[in-house]
Amino acid sequence: MSESPNHSQKPVKQEENTSRFSGKPRRSIKRRIIQRVIFALLFSAGVIGAQEMGWIDNISRQWSKQKVNWMDNKQVTQYLRTVITDNKLTQTPINCLVFVINNDTGEETVNMQVREQHNSTCTNTRNDFPLLFTFRVDRTNGNIQVDKGSPNHFYPIH
């Protein structure tokens, strides 16, 4: 006699707290909220740390690379102001710096002196403009050199 299949067995029922497809236990709402809050805090700390180290400024500057017309002295001095602040070349506030352009005869290399201005809004009142350092700008390819700390001995800035 052949045995008849036993249809009286019920299918195995999954537990209420397991995922339908993976079989892994489900996380509670409270646990999900805690994990998301911890992730948000760690992510925020990472962004703040990257900002403090200057990484975000460098990335944004590379993505939005501004084209500088190297023949236009105004654009070049604006660019050099950002170079000064980015590389922390001086403690003098940027609005107290004066750019003096020497040997601008339309040639491809120009020297730009950076001098410290002194008046009622900048540090103290003096009649002279002390020389801080000099930039040498190659207008053909945009190479910039500076002589900070070693007068008349130029080295590349970037």
C-alpha positions in Angstrom: 0.0 0.0 0.0 1.2 3.4 -0.8 1.3 5.9 1.8 -0.7 9.0 1.1 1.1 12.3 1.6 0.5 14.0 4.8 -1.3 17.2 4.0 -2.1 17.9 7.6 1.3 19.6 8.2 1.1 23.3 8.2 3.7 25.4 6.4 6.4 26.8 8.6 5.3 30.3 9.6 8.0 33.1 9.7 8.3 35.0 12.9 6.7 38.4 13.1 9.9 40.3 13.7 11.9 39.0 10.7 12.2 40.6 7.3 10.0 39.0 4.6 12.7 38.5 2.0 16.0 38.2 3.8 15.0 36.3 6.9 17.0 38.7 9.0 15.4 40.1 12.1 13.8 43.5 11.7 15.2 46.5 13.5 12.9 48.4 15.7 11.9 52.0 14.9 13.8 53.2 18.0 17.0 51.4 16.8 16.7 52.8 13.3 16.3 56.4 14.6 19.3 56.0 16.9 21.4 54.7 14.0 20.4 57.6 11.8 21.1 60.2 14.4 24.5 58.7 15.1 25.3 58.6 11.3 24.2 62.3 11.0 26.4 63.3 13.9 29.4 61.5 12.5 28.8 62.9 9.1 28.5 66.4 10.4 31.7 66.0 12.4 33.5 64.8 9.3 32.3 67.8 7.3 33.2 70.2 10.0 36.7 68.6 10.3 37.2 68.8 6.5 36.2 72.5 6.6 38.6 73.3 9.4 41.5 71.5 7.6 40.7 73.5 4.4 39.9 70.5 2.3 36.4 71.7 1.3 37.9 75.1 0.2 40.5 73.4 -1.9 38.0 71.1 -3.6 35.5 73.9 -4.3 38.3 76.0 -5.7 39.4 73.2 -8.1 35.8 72.6 -9.2 35.1 76.3 -9.9 38.5 77.2 -11.2 38.4 80.8 -12.1 40.0 81.9 -15.3 42.4 84.7 -14.7 43.3 87.1 -17.4 47.0 87.4 -16.6 47.3 90.5 -18.7 44.8 92.4 -16.5 46.5 93.7 -13.4 43.3 94.0 -11.4 42.4 90.3 -11.9 45.9 89.3 -11.1 45.9 91.2 -7.8 42.5 89.8 -6.9 43.9 86.3 -7.5 47.0 87.0 -5.5 44.8 88.2 -2.6 43.3 84.7 -2.5 46.7 83.1 -2.8 47.9 85.2 0.2 44.9 84.1 2.4 45.0 80.5 1.3 48.7 80.1 2.0 48.6 82.3 5.1 51.6 84.4 3.8 50.9 87.2 6.3 49.0 88.0 9.4 48.1 91.5 8.1 44.4 91.8 7.1 43.9 91.6 3.4 42.3 95.1 3.2 45.6 96.5 4.6 47.8 95.2 1.8 48.9 97.4 -1.1 50.1 95.9 -4.4 52.9 97.9 -6.2 53.5 96.7 -9.8 57.1 97.1 -11.0 58.5 96.7 -14.5 55.1 96.4 -16.2 56.2 97.1 -19.7 53.8 94.6 -21.2 56.4 91.8 -21.0 55.6 88.3 -20.0 57.0 88.6 -16.4 56.0 91.2 -13.9 57.0 91.8 -10.3 54.3 92.8 -7.8 55.4 94.0 -4.4 53.0 93.4 -1.5 53.3 96.2 1.0 51.7 96.8 4.3 49.4 99.9 4.5 49.2 101.8 7.8 46.4 104.2 8.4 43.6 104.7 11.0 41.9 101.5 10.0 45.0 99.4 9.6 47.2 98.6 12.6 48.9 101.9 13.4 49.6 105.1 11.6 52.9 105.3 9.7 54.0 107.2 6.6 55.9 104.4 5.0 54.7 101.2 3.4 57.0 98.4 4.5 57.7 95.7 2.0 56.4 92.2 3.0 57.3 90.2 0.0 57.3 90.2 -3.8 55.4 88.1 -6.3 56.8 87.3 -9.7 54.1 86.5 -12.2 54.7 84.9 -15.5 51.8 86.2 -17.7 52.1 83.5 -20.4 51.4 80.5 -18.3 50.2 81.9 -14.9 53.2 80.6 -12.9 53.5 82.5 -9.6 56.7 82.8 -7.5 57.2 84.5 -4.2 60.3 85.7 -2.3 58.8 85.6 1.2 61.5 85.1 3.8 64.3 85.3 1.2 64.3 88.7 -0.6 65.1 88.4 -4.3 65.2 84.6 -4.2 61.9 83.4 -5.7 60.3 80.0 -5.3 57.1 78.6 -6.7 54.0 79.2 -4.6 51.8 76.4 -6.1 
